[in-house]
């Protein structure tokens, strides 16, 4: 049963091949026996899951239908879940049980989804390897000595290892697409404002966006359908109708103009990944797409701009975790300053402290214009690059990451080396555009992803192209040995 996709589960539940309770029980048993190798879950919510599964079965017996009714999911541990620990991968929130459900969690639960647990992640979503979690590193099911990517590394490893069919992730600079690429999944970062951020613990508010992680584009379409839509509780949520993503999955690609940015194929890209990307291009040409070379000249400036803006926003967002209003409080403080210092010093790990310091510095009087304002100007140039490109092409294609998954610990002492892995993903966040990563082959037994970027609100187009590609390729069907 664990090999079934979300779409297949929906059919199995509808034709009564199995019940949600049976499926939930089987997956919980699998998590208990296999997850100790991976560490992809921070919390397993067994009792609640079985209760939700029985409730879903009862709703179905009463005549209700719905593709998500009774289907299992796991949520990244930055989505608030009422009464259940929501740690954000941090000691700071180790004993925080959220008083309410995030909009995404509530919508999926209302649709009848069953939450199996909360997945491991880089602390406060800062990272590309899932090694900065207070709960320990996550292992890549394709090779247990390698990282699964981050920050949604737990959500990725759990789905790749068939512990759960789908999961939620969040993407501030690539945290859905990059771990999806490194574990052979399909992951979608929607347009900024498409999915509500209410109840999703903030890292960098102008960049953060929640989205689906699954094995297939079809499953991403089903899950996004349940997640997307206007939410009055999120002031950045956009009141745009949500199209039927499943209805357009099979649309023809004849004449679709796909742009390959020349800046995405230069130095730094593993040539074996470049070859796999070119092979995916040929598949899409075979389906009728027309390929053009394009230029995104500001790509070079994206990493420095992102690593000013994201820490600046993080330093502000994380100021609430002070041991008074929110978060871990130190024992026996001498005075108020001691309380702040020790609570934050004990609660936050090294990478989070580094980002808070960088961000506070960039926002301080005297440096604001030189760093933060400059970075915002670069951000506009990056957006303009995309607008110019989308005047000529319908979609942009390139590698998701410059390298396959690296060994655990290999970049842990060199933060900048890890930041450089974000080169192809962070531009979509800076511009607010939707992006998708899909499986495109293997290098040394490790998965490789191809990224597609589209104009605002064209998630349907991304899912359509990935789905058609997945009908003529079988990379996405491969499972890691032992899982
Ligand atoms: N790797 C990037 C960072 O560390 C992106 C993380 C994310 O998307 N949450 O900021």
Boltz pocket constraint, residues with backbone or C-beta under 6 A from the ligand:
constraints:
  - pocket:
      binder: B
      contacts: [[A, 124], [A, 125], [A, 126], [A, 127], [A, 128], [A, 150], [A, 151], [A, 170], [A, 171], [A, 172], [A, 173], [A, 174], [A, 175], [A, 176], [A, 203], [A, 310], [A, 418], [A, 422]]
      max_distance: 6.0
